Amino acid sequence: MLFHLYGPEPEARIELCLRIDLEFQSYS
């Protein structure tokens, strides 16, 4: 996951990346 690249709001970025990961899992 790439949340550590995205800057000053780590909690929000982690939640966003988790959501993206779930979407990719549902596509595959």
PDBQT receptor file of N, H, CA, C and O in Angstrom, charges set to zero:
ATOM      1  N   MET A   1       0.837  -1.205   0.000  1.00  0.00    +0.000 N 
ATOM      2  CA  MET A   1       0.000   0.000   0.000  1.00  0.00    +0.000 C 
ATOM      3  C   MET A   1       0.869   1.252   0.000  1.00  0.00    +0.000 C 
ATOM      4  O   MET A   1       2.027   1.222   0.416  1.00  0.00    +0.000 OA
ATOM      5  N   LEU A   2       0.296   2.342  -0.469  1.00  0.00    +0.000 N 
ATOM      6  H   LEU A   2      -0.645   2.367  -0.808  1.00  0.00    +0.000 HD
ATOM      7  CA  LEU A   2       1.083   3.539  -0.739  1.00  0.00    +0.000 C 
ATOM      8  C   LEU A   2       0.796   4.685   0.223  1.00  0.00    +0.000 C 
ATOM      9  O   LEU A   2       1.211   5.815  -0.031  1.00  0.00    +0.000 OA
ATOM     10  N   PHE A   3       0.096   4.418   1.321  1.00  0.00    +0.000 N 
ATOM     11  H   PHE A   3      -0.242   3.500   1.527  1.00  0.00    +0.000 HD
ATOM     12  CA  PHE A   3      -0.343   5.531   2.168  1.00  0.00    +0.000 C 
ATOM     13  C   PHE A   3       0.828   6.350   2.710  1.00  0.00    +0.000 C 
ATOM     14  O   PHE A   3       0.670   7.543   2.970  1.00  0.00    +0.000 OA
ATOM     15  N   HIS A   4       2.007   5.730   2.886  1.00  0.00    +0.000 N 
ATOM     16  H   HIS A   4       2.135   4.761   2.674  1.00  0.00    +0.000 HD
ATOM     17  CA  HIS A   4       3.150   6.461   3.423  1.00  0.00    +0.000 C 
ATOM     18  C   HIS A   4       3.707   7.479   2.437  1.00  0.00    +0.000 C 
ATOM     19  O   HIS A   4       4.536   8.308   2.815  1.00  0.00    +0.000 OA
ATOM     20  N   LEU A   5       3.268   7.434   1.172  1.00  0.00    +0.000 N 
ATOM     21  H   LEU A   5       2.595   6.761   0.865  1.00  0.00    +0.000 HD
ATOM     22  CA  LEU A   5       3.725   8.399   0.173  1.00  0.00    +0.000 C 
ATOM     23  C   LEU A   5       2.876   9.664   0.139  1.00  0.00    +0.000 C 
ATOM     24  O   LEU A   5       3.266  10.647  -0.491  1.00  0.00    +0.000 OA
ATOM     25  N   TYR A   6       1.728   9.658   0.804  1.00  0.00    +0.000 N 
ATOM     26  H   TYR A   6       1.412   8.860   1.316  1.00  0.00    +0.000 HD
ATOM     27  CA  TYR A   6       0.734  10.672   0.502  1.00  0.00    +0.000 C 
ATOM     28  C   TYR A   6       0.695  11.877   1.426  1.00  0.00    +0.000 C 
ATOM     29  O   TYR A   6      -0.096  12.792   1.201  1.00  0.00    +0.000 OA
ATOM     30  N   GLY A   7       1.536  11.903   2.471  1.00  0.00    +0.000 N 
ATOM     31  H   GLY A   7       2.179  11.159   2.654  1.00  0.00    +0.000 HD
ATOM     32  CA  GLY A   7       1.623  13.158   3.187  1.00  0.00    +0.000 C 
ATOM     33  C   GLY A   7       0.878  13.250   4.502  1.00  0.00    +0.000 C 
ATOM     34  O   GLY A   7       0.716  12.249   5.200  1.00  0.00    +0.000 OA
ATOM     35  N   PRO A   8       0.418  14.457   4.847  1.00  0.00    +0.000 N 
ATOM     36  CA  PRO A   8       0.241  14.875   6.236  1.00  0.00    +0.000 C 
ATOM     37  C   PRO A   8      -1.010  14.377   6.945  1.00  0.00    +0.000 C 
ATOM     38  O   PRO A   8      -1.208  14.707   8.114  1.00  0.00    +0.000 OA
ATOM     39  N   GLU A   9      -1.867  13.593   6.283  1.00  0.00    +0.000 N 
ATOM     40  H   GLU A   9      -1.706  13.325   5.333  1.00  0.00    +0.000 HD
ATOM     41  CA  GLU A   9      -3.043  13.064   6.977  1.00  0.00    +0.000 C 
ATOM     42  C   GLU A   9      -3.014  11.547   6.931  1.00  0.00    +0.000 C 
ATOM     43  O   GLU A   9      -3.806  10.948   6.204  1.00  0.00    +0.000 OA
ATOM     44  N   PRO A  10      -2.123  10.901   7.686  1.00  0.00    +0.000 N 
ATOM     45  CA  PRO A  10      -1.908   9.461   7.540  1.00  0.00    +0.000 C 
ATOM     46  C   PRO A  10      -3.154   8.627   7.810  1.00  0.00    +0.000 C 
ATOM     47  O   PRO A  10      -3.380   7.632   7.121  1.00  0.00    +0.000 OA
ATOM     48  N   GLU A  11      -3.965   9.001   8.789  1.00  0.00    +0.000 N 
ATOM     49  H   GLU A  11      -3.781   9.809   9.349  1.00  0.00    +0.000 HD
ATOM     50  CA  GLU A  11      -5.147   8.185   9.083  1.00  0.00    +0.000 C 
ATOM     51  C   GLU A  11      -6.118   8.186   7.912  1.00  0.00    +0.000 C 
ATOM     52  O   GLU A  11      -6.610   7.131   7.511  1.00  0.00    +0.000 OA
ATOM     53  N   ALA A  12      -6.397   9.365   7.360  1.00  0.00    +0.000 N 
ATOM     54  H   ALA A  12      -5.997  10.222   7.685  1.00  0.00    +0.000 HD
ATOM     55  CA  ALA A  12      -7.309   9.449   6.219  1.00  0.00    +0.000 C 
ATOM     56  C   ALA A  12      -6.733   8.711   5.016  1.00  0.00    +0.000 C 
ATOM     57  O   ALA A  12      -7.465   8.042   4.286  1.00  0.00    +0.000 OA
ATOM     58  N   ARG A  13      -5.415   8.834   4.808  1.00  0.00    +0.000 N 
ATOM     59  H   ARG A  13      -4.821   9.377   5.401  1.00  0.00    +0.000 HD
ATOM     60  CA  ARG A  13      -4.787   8.159   3.666  1.00  0.00    +0.000 C 
ATOM     61  C   ARG A  13      -4.824   6.649   3.836  1.00  0.00    +0.000 C 
ATOM     62  O   ARG A  13      -5.049   5.921   2.869  1.00  0.00    +0.000 OA
ATOM     63  N   ILE A  14      -4.606   6.176   5.052  1.00  0.00    +0.000 N 
ATOM     64  H   ILE A  14      -4.424   6.768   5.837  1.00  0.00    +0.000 HD
ATOM     65  CA  ILE A  14      -4.684   4.738   5.298  1.00  0.00    +0.000 C 
ATOM     66  C   ILE A  14      -6.097   4.234   5.009  1.00  0.00    +0.000 C 
ATOM     67  O   ILE A  14      -6.267   3.202   4.360  1.00  0.00    +0.000 OA
ATOM     68  N   GLU A  15      -7.100   4.952   5.484  1.00  0.00    +0.000 N 
ATOM     69  H   GLU A  15      -6.962   5.790   6.011  1.00  0.00    +0.000 HD
ATOM     70  CA  GLU A  15      -8.484   4.525   5.235  1.00  0.00    +0.000 C 
ATOM     71  C   GLU A  15      -8.782   4.507   3.743  1.00  0.00    +0.000 C 
ATOM     72  O   GLU A  15      -9.416   3.575   3.249  1.00  0.00    +0.000 OA
ATOM     73  N   LEU A  16      -8.330   5.533   3.021  1.00  0.00    +0.000 N 
ATOM     74  H   LEU A  16      -7.815   6.290   3.424  1.00  0.00    +0.000 HD
ATOM     75  CA  LEU A  16      -8.527   5.588   1.577  1.00  0.00    +0.000 C 
ATOM     76  C   LEU A  16      -7.851   4.405   0.893  1.00  0.00    +0.000 C 
ATOM     77  O   LEU A  16      -8.447   3.771   0.023  1.00  0.00    +0.000 OA
ATOM     78  N   CYS A  17      -6.611   4.102   1.279  1.00  0.00    +0.000 N 
ATOM     79  H   CYS A  17      -6.127   4.618   1.986  1.00  0.00    +0.000 HD
ATOM     80  CA  CYS A  17      -5.898   2.998   0.644  1.00  0.00    +0.000 C 
ATOM     81  C   CYS A  17      -6.543   1.657   0.973  1.00  0.00    +0.000 C 
ATOM     82  O   CYS A  17      -6.591   0.773   0.118  1.00  0.00    +0.000 OA
ATOM     83  N   LEU A  18      -7.037   1.494   2.188  1.00  0.00    +0.000 N 
ATOM     84  H   LEU A  18      -6.999   2.212   2.882  1.00  0.00    +0.000 HD
ATOM     85  CA  LEU A  18      -7.748   0.261   2.510  1.00  0.00    +0.000 C 
ATOM     86  C   LEU A  18      -8.985   0.114   1.639  1.00  0.00    +0.000 C 
ATOM     87  O   LEU A  18      -9.293  -0.978   1.162  1.00  0.00    +0.000 OA
ATOM     88  N   ARG A  19      -9.687   1.216   1.436  1.00  0.00    +0.000 N 
ATOM     89  H   ARG A  19      -9.436   2.103   1.824  1.00  0.00    +0.000 HD
ATOM     90  CA  ARG A  19     -10.876   1.185   0.588  1.00  0.00    +0.000 C 
ATOM     91  C   ARG A  19     -10.505   0.808  -0.847  1.00  0.00    +0.000 C 
ATOM     92  O   ARG A  19     -11.198   0.008  -1.475  1.00  0.00    +0.000 OA
ATOM     93  N   ILE A  20      -9.422   1.375  -1.365  1.00  0.00    +0.000 N 
ATOM     94  H   ILE A  20      -8.858   2.024  -0.855  1.00  0.00    +0.000 HD
ATOM     95  CA  ILE A  20      -8.949   1.045  -2.713  1.00  0.00    +0.000 C 
ATOM     96  C   ILE A  20      -8.566  -0.428  -2.789  1.00  0.00    +0.000 C 
ATOM     97  O   ILE A  20      -8.908  -1.107  -3.758  1.00  0.00    +0.000 OA
ATOM     98  N   ASP A  21      -7.858  -0.931  -1.773  1.00  0.00    +0.000 N 
ATOM     99  H   ASP A  21      -7.580  -0.380  -0.986  1.00  0.00    +0.000 HD
ATOM    100  CA  ASP A  21      -7.488  -2.351  -1.754  1.00  0.00    +0.000 C 
ATOM    101  C   ASP A  21      -8.726  -3.240  -1.796  1.00  0.00    +0.000 C 
ATOM    102  O   ASP A  21      -8.734  -4.245  -2.507  1.00  0.00    +0.000 OA
ATOM    103  N   LEU A  22      -9.762  -2.894  -1.056  1.00  0.00    +0.000 N 
ATOM    104  H   LEU A  22      -9.755  -2.077  -0.478  1.00  0.00    +0.000 HD
ATOM    105  CA  LEU A  22     -10.988  -3.692  -1.069  1.00  0.00    +0.000 C 
ATOM    106  C   LEU A  22     -11.637  -3.660  -2.449  1.00  0.00    +0.000 C 
ATOM    107  O   LEU A  22     -12.152  -4.677  -2.914  1.00  0.00    +0.000 OA
ATOM    108  N   GLU A  23     -11.618  -2.499  -3.110  1.00  0.00    +0.000 N 
ATOM    109  H   GLU A  23     -11.200  -1.673  -2.732  1.00  0.00    +0.000 HD
ATOM    110  CA  GLU A  23     -12.196  -2.426  -4.446  1.00  0.00    +0.000 C 
ATOM    111  C   GLU A  23     -11.412  -3.293  -5.424  1.00  0.00    +0.000 C 
ATOM    112  O   GLU A  23     -12.008  -3.982  -6.252  1.00  0.00    +0.000 OA
ATOM    113  N   PHE A  24     -10.084  -3.267  -5.340  1.00  0.00    +0.000 N 
ATOM    114  H   PHE A  24      -9.599  -2.707  -4.668  1.00  0.00    +0.000 HD
ATOM    115  CA  PHE A  24      -9.279  -4.104  -6.228  1.00  0.00    +0.000 C 
ATOM    116  C   PHE A  24      -9.524  -5.585  -5.961  1.00  0.00    +0.000 C 
ATOM    117  O   PHE A  24      -9.554  -6.384  -6.897  1.00  0.00    +0.000 OA
ATOM    118  N   GLN A  25      -9.699  -5.955  -4.705  1.00  0.00    +0.000 N 
ATOM    119  H   GLN A  25      -9.674  -5.306  -3.945  1.00  0.00    +0.000 HD
ATOM    120  CA  GLN A  25      -9.987  -7.357  -4.392  1.00  0.00    +0.000 C 
ATOM    121  C   GLN A  25     -11.331  -7.774  -4.999  1.00  0.00    +0.000 C 
ATOM    122  O   GLN A  25     -11.467  -8.889  -5.501  1.00  0.00    +0.000 OA
ATOM    123  N   SER A  26     -12.310  -6.890  -4.953  1.00  0.00    +0.000 N 
ATOM    124  H   SER A  26     -12.200  -5.983  -4.545  1.00  0.00    +0.000 HD
ATOM    125  CA  SER A  26     -13.618  -7.248  -5.503  1.00  0.00    +0.000 C 
ATOM    126  C   SER A  26     -13.598  -7.300  -7.031  1.00  0.00    +0.000 C 
ATOM    127  O   SER A  26     -14.419  -7.995  -7.630  1.00  0.00    +0.000 OA
ATOM    128  N   TYR A  27     -12.678  -6.581  -7.669  1.00  0.00    +0.000 N 
ATOM    129  H   TYR A  27     -12.011  -6.016  -7.183  1.00  0.00    +0.000 HD
ATOM    130  CA  TYR A  27     -12.557  -6.670  -9.124  1.00  0.00    +0.000 C 
ATOM    131  C   TYR A  27     -11.933  -7.980  -9.582  1.00  0.00    +0.000 C 
ATOM    132  O   TYR A  27     -12.273  -8.499 -10.645  1.00  0.00    +0.000 OA
ATOM    133  N   SER A  28     -11.021  -8.509  -8.781  1.00  0.00    +0.000 N 
ATOM    134  H   SER A  28     -10.744  -8.087  -7.917  1.00  0.00    +0.000 HD
ATOM    135  CA  SER A  28     -10.280  -9.696  -9.221  1.00  0.00    +0.000 C 
ATOM    136  C   SER A  28     -11.006 -11.012  -8.926  1.00  0.00    +0.000 C 
ATOM    137  O   SER A  28     -10.493 -12.085  -9.245  1.00  0.00    +0.000 OA
TER     138      SER A  28
